[in-house]
Amino acid sequence: MMRLRMAQEPAEQRNQGSLGVPGAESLADVRAPRRGPVYGSRFAAAADHPLVTQVAMDVMRRGGNAADAAIAAAAANVVTKPHRTHLGGDAFCLVWRKREGTIDCLNAGGLAPLAATPERFPQGVPTHGPLASSVPGLVDAMLEVYKTYATRPLGSLLAPAIALAEEGFPVSERLAGALSVVPSFRDAWSGPLRDVFLEDGAPLAEGERLRQPDLAATLRRLAEDEREGFYEGETAERIVKAMSEMGGIIAREDLLRETAVWADPLRTAYRGCDVYEQAPPSQGFIVLETLNILEEFPLAAWGPGSADAIHVMVEATKLAFADSRRYLADPLIEAVPVEALLSKEHARRRAAEIDPKSARRPAAASLPGDTTEFVVADEDMAIAFIQSIFAPWGSRVLVPGTGIVMNNRLSGFETRAGAANRIAPGKRTVHTLNTFMALRDGRLVCGGGTPGGDFQVQSNVQTLVAVLDWGLDLQSAVDMPRWVLVGDTLALEGRFPPSVFEDLERRGHALRRLAEWDGNIARSQLVAQAPGGGWAAASDLRGEGLALGW
């Protein structure tokens, strides 16, 4: 067990408490740094890059709806955050339509290629390289949203991303950090990635301009020919050629078969709200099962950031992850007992397994992820949209002549016999991507998500508890100190008071202290209906995002 040597901290830091404020021994003692939610009478948007938020807002101010804004934002994300998401990646979203009172769920996790048999991977699916890629689903997700809800021509929605790719944009601090590791990618198949994202063999520095002309041309083909402009034609031919030459297995037929899936969202009742999540193969049900377990405990009485609340939330998370590891799979191929797992009876049984004074050995929850999420809302619609290439820079494969970075989501499969998530041709792997929405009496009180691999569901639960149990506004909920399970370790941001660390250690948790604000475990973007009408939005201080309203 790790020993926390609080006495070794500088005296002035100890006297200020973990939040750097004199006498601050609990979260209720401090409000700084403090900013409130952003409000808008008609529109709101929040994304993890300021340019993406501005693109979304500009679309809505010019007469587009939230779906139009989502398509434009998804494309702009690809250009501005190429290490986190790309046209070679996946996407999931929830769409709330106020007038109809419905929530639609879109799952666009890519299919495994038809050649992806367990026998093809005797040593397991590699983490990087051409064999790590599933068929890209993001573009089909964008097109499904477009044909179902959008009102503007596709070309006009992709125009901002095309301009950003062609004319370039200043490299942010976070992107500069991601670019700094590209020179270390020395495999033969990462050569095209180095060619595009390095200049004379060196990464661009913060503030320098990144141009991606090949990506601009690919987006133009998509704008002109829609689905045929990506899954067929020149772009598809280049993807198949690159995969063949580099040793991958994505073929033309795989691209033609890729189809995003509309499904009923999962739902549970929690503290008087209806909470919705992505359907399998997303891990979203972990959020709902965890909430069901937590409903058996007095979180409101314990209060924000208390050791009692953290301990029970952590233990509930472990139990939900254990169920996920056992049962979760592609529901179109494997039976997933979602109804049983989300029953209140199952939650009560699981809650009875929690020892309030002692930690249990966790089910592993340590898959990393490099993802980005955004929310957009107009007068009648709100969308929570998450997109990813899985690991930083995905498979590290860039398709020459297209600017497309391919995902490494195939590495999420297992190859052992009997595993529910065992790889198979045409199957979708279990997905960390998920978004949520919570409604009370027909009003959206919180919707959004966060990047972070297995950390996503953990952070989303903490956000929902902060809003639904503790009554915090969106920005305060986002700004709360976060904890996360990483394998056998419970990692907590350094802003938690020393007394919380000491209490949790006494209960048997193996602890690790993180930075005060750790952008690796959460970068949430949230939206909700404002009490007086219109919208409230929030963007996580851990990232470089921006929330705007109008």
Secondary structure, DSSP 8 states (H G I E B T S, - for coil): -----GGGS-HHHHHHBTTTSTTB-SGGG---S----EEESS-EEEESSHHHHHHHHHHHHTT--HHHHHHHHHHHHHHH-TTT--TBSEEEEEEEETTTTEEEEEEE-----TT--GGG-TT---SSSGGG-----HHHHHHHHHHHH--S-HHHHHHHHHHHHHH-EE--HHHHHHHTTGGG--SGGGHHHHHHHEETTEE--TTSEE--HHHHHHHHHHHHHGGGGTTSHHHHHHHHHHHHHHT----HHHHHH---EEE--EEEEETTEEEEE--TTBTHHHHHHHHHHHTTS-HHHH-TT-HHHHHHHHHHHHHHHHHHHHH-S-TTTS---HHHHTSHHHHHHHHHT--TT-------------EEEEEEE-SSEEEEEEEE-SSTTTTS-EETTTTEEB--GGGG-B-STT-TTB--TT----B----EEEEETTEEEEEEE---TTHHHHHHHHHHHHHHTT---HHHHHHS--EEEETTEEEE-TTS-HHHHHHHHHTT--EEE--SS-TTT---EEEEE-TTSSEEEEE-TTTT-EEEE-
